[in-house]
Amino acid sequence: MTPSLPSVVQPTRVVRPSSQPESIARRGPGSATGWRRPLGGGRLLVIAAGVALVVSACSGGAEQTIEPIEPILVGDVEILTDPSGTVASLSVETSVPVACAVIYGTDDSFGQLAVDSDMDGGAHENHGPLMTGLEPDTEYSYVLQGSDSDGTIYRSDIRTFRTPVAAESGLGTNIAPNGTVTGASSEFSQQFAASQAIDGDLGTEWSTAGDGDDLWIEIDLGQEAEISGLAFRTRQMTDGTAITDTFSVIIGGTTYGPFPTGTEPVAFDSPVIGRTLRIEAEQTTGGNTGATEIEIYSAS
């Protein structure tokens, strides 16, 4: 039986900073080891206990100029929180190309860092650092900062946002992390391996090597399960490519769908029994399509 579609919330789009795939915080929640230095050998401003510390550039050892970031912001800073309350993406455009980062925490001592860098490095104008390791229903403080190719550092005042109460799907437990990816249409690189589509970490992602509509992935759950629903969280690039809009799933030789992608799972009319799933893209915007996470729910 083909399942009916519930009302589905459109996916929270996590903005990526270039036409190349990138996972902002792939080293795990709270990691501050994955940041990149801006052009010219300068380092980003570091915040400690609410105090701005300037680390001198490699050339000359002179302190960098610090400017307020507000004059170079194009529009408002938008915080896109995930319904789980565990991740949030900061979306903003700057009039000056900068290498961007966000320092955040539950108070103004911060302690966590999210970077906005692409695989080629350097500065750009569209930014989307992904803040991971968040707690639901919690207020966070953050500082947005960036460095341009001339060594000028831009910094905001301390701002705040609040994560939502964790949403309940009503479909049971996500059992996808217990499974194994047995095949995929392609992988952009090991950094964007297909296994990251079911690792339970919204800070990592799977990217294909330009498969577009030809994306597919096969998952073995290890044993038969009563599958009540699933969600496909699509990745996205700032140029509008890599978005998977709809997908279908094959379980036990029967095809279900197409379904819309999103942060909220789609539900089957009744549980579907199966061990292996093949998920295929139906409609995409082309390019390096993939998934930040695929969730498979079981109430049993």
N, C-alpha and C positions, 0 to 999 in steps of 0.2 A: 504494500500500500504506500502510495506517495504521501508523505506527511504534509500537513497544511502548514502555512507560514504564520507565525504569530506576528504581532507588532514588534518590529525590530528597530532598536536604536542604531542610527548610523555610527560607524566606527569612529573612535577618536583617532584622528590622523596624526601620527608622530612625524613631525617634519624632519627630513634629512637634509643636510646642507649642500649636497652636490649631486651631479648625475651619476656618481659612483656610489655603491652601497656603503652604508656606515652604521655601526651600532655604537651609540654614544658611550654606554657604560658597561661594556662587555666583560669587564673584570669583576663585576659583582657589585651589590649595593654598598655604598659608602666608600668605594675605592677611590683614592685620589692619585693613583699611579698611572692613569692612562692619558693624562693631559699632554697636549703638544705645545711646544714653544712657538710664539708668533715669529713672523719674519724678522730678520735683522739680528737674531741672537738674543733679543729681549725676552724676559719672562713675564708671565702674567702677574698681576697684583695678587698678593696673598693676604687673606683676612685672618687674623688671629685675635680672639676675644674682642671683636668689634673694632680692632685697630688696623689701619691700612699699613702694610709693610711693603716697601718697594725693593725688589731684588734688582740690583744693577745689571745692566746689559754686559755681555761678554766684551763688547768693544768699548774700551775707555773707562769702564766702571762708573759712568755718570748715572745719576738717578734719572728715571724717566719722568716725563711730564704727566701729571694726573689732571684729567678734565672730567667734568660731569658728563654722564652718558646721555642725559635727556635731550640735549640739542641735536644729537645725531640719530635719535629714534624716529622712525617713520611710523606714526600711529602708536597705538597702545601696546603694552606688553600683555600678552594673553597667556594665562596658565590653563592648560588643558589637562584636567585630572581624569584618571582612569576610574571606572566604576568600582574597581577593587580597592581603591584608596591607597595603593602601594606604589604607584608611579605617577608622574606628572611631566608633561612636556611644556617647556617655555617657548612660545612662538613670538618672534619679533623681527622686524626689518630695520636695518640701519642704512643711513645715507652714505656712510663711509665704510668701505670693506674693513672688517676687523676679525680677528680670531677671538671668539667669544667663549665665556665660561660663566657658570653660576655656582656660587658658594651658598650652601643652605644648611639648615638645622632647626631644631626645635626651639632654639634661642639664639641670641646674637653672638654666641661663641661658635656657631655654625658646626663645622666638623665634617661636612660632606661636600663633594665637588662633582659637578657634571660639566663636561666639555662639549664644545660644538666644533668638531673638526671633520674634514673629509679625508679620504684616503690619500689625496694629493697634498694635504696640508695647506697652509696659507690662510689668507683672510677672505671673507666673502660678506654678502649683504643680507642674506636670509638665514635665520638662526633658529635652531630648535633643540637645545640641550635637553636631554632626558634625565630627570631626577628620579632615581630608584631608591629602594630601601625605605620607603615612606610607611608610616603607620596610618590606618584609617582614622577619620574623625579627629585629626590633629592639626594644630596651627604650626606653620613653619615660617621662619624668617629666611630671607635670601638677599643676596647682592648680585647684581648683574654687572659684568665687567668685560672689557675687550681691549685689544691692543692692535694698532694699525701698523703698517709696514714702516712708518717713520719712527716707531717706538713710543708714540703717544698712548697712554693708558686712559681708558674711559671707565668711569665707575658710577653706579647708581647709589642712592641712599638705601638704607635697609628697608625692604618691603616685606609683606607677609601674604600668605595664602593659606587656605585650609583644605585639607583632603576630605572627601565625602565619607560618610558611613559606608562600610563595605556592602555592596549589593549582593543579595542572595538570588541565585538563578532558579532555585526550586527544582532543579533537575538532578540533584545529587552531587557526587564528587567527581572532580576532573581526574580521570584515570590515565590520561595521555602520557604524563611523565613516567608511568610504569611501563610504557611500551617501548618499542624499538623501531626506528626508521629503517626499513629494509630496501628502500629504493626511492629515487627522486629523479626528476627530469634533468637536473644539473645542480651544481653548486658554484657560486662565483669564486669562492676560495674556501680554505679550511676555516678561516675566520667567520665565514657565513655558512657553515655546514648545515645540512638538512636536519641533523639531530637537534639543532637549536630551536626548531619549530615546536618541539614538545618537551623542552627542558624545564618548563615551569617558571622561566625567568623572562619577564617582559623587557629586560635590559639587553637581551640578545636577540638575534634574528637569523632566519634563513633567507638567503638571496640566491636566486638562480643566475645563470650567466646569460641573461637576455632572452629568457624563454617566452615572455609575454603570455599569450593565451595557451601556449603549449605546456604550461606548468602542471606538474603532477607530483604527488608524494604518496608513498605506501607506508602504512604503519601497522605493526604487529603488536597486539595488546598482550601477547603471551598466553592468553587463555580466553575462552569465550566469555562475553560479557553482555549484559542487557544495556544497550546504549539508548539513553533517553534523549540525547541532543548533542549538538556540537557547535563550536564557534571557530571561525577563521578570522584571525586578526591580521589584516593585510599590512605589509610594509608600504612605504610611499616615499618618493623623491620630491624635492621642492620644484622640479620642473613639470610635475604632474604625471610622470611616468611611474611604473612599478605598482600601480594600484590594481588590486584584484577586486572587482565589484561584485561578482557572483561566482559561485562554485557549486559543484555537485560531488556526491560521495557514493562510492560503490561498496556495498556490504553484502557478502554472500551471493554475488552475481546480480544483485538488484541495484539499480541506480536510483538515487533519491536527489531531488532538487530540480532546477537550480535554486540556491539559497543566496541571500545577500550576506556579504561579509560584515563584520562588526564586533563590537565589544560584548554584545549580549548574544547568548547562544540561541540557535533555532531549535525547536522541540519537535520530535516525532509524535504522531498521533498516538502511537503505542510503542513501547520499547522494541528495538530491533536487536536480534541476537546475532552476534558476530565476533570474530577474533581479529580479522584483518580488514583494514579500510584503505581504499584508494581514493584520494581526494584530487579532483581535477578542476582547473580554472575554466570558467565558462566565458566570462567577459572581463577584460582587463584594459588598462591604458598602455600596455606594452612595456618593453624594457626589462629591467632586472626584477621581475615579480618575485614574490616570496611571502613569508609570514613572520611576524614577530612572535606569534604563538598560535598553535592549534589546540583547542581544548575539546576533549571528548568526555561527555558526562554519563555517569551510570548511577542509578538510584539503588542498585542492589548491593 
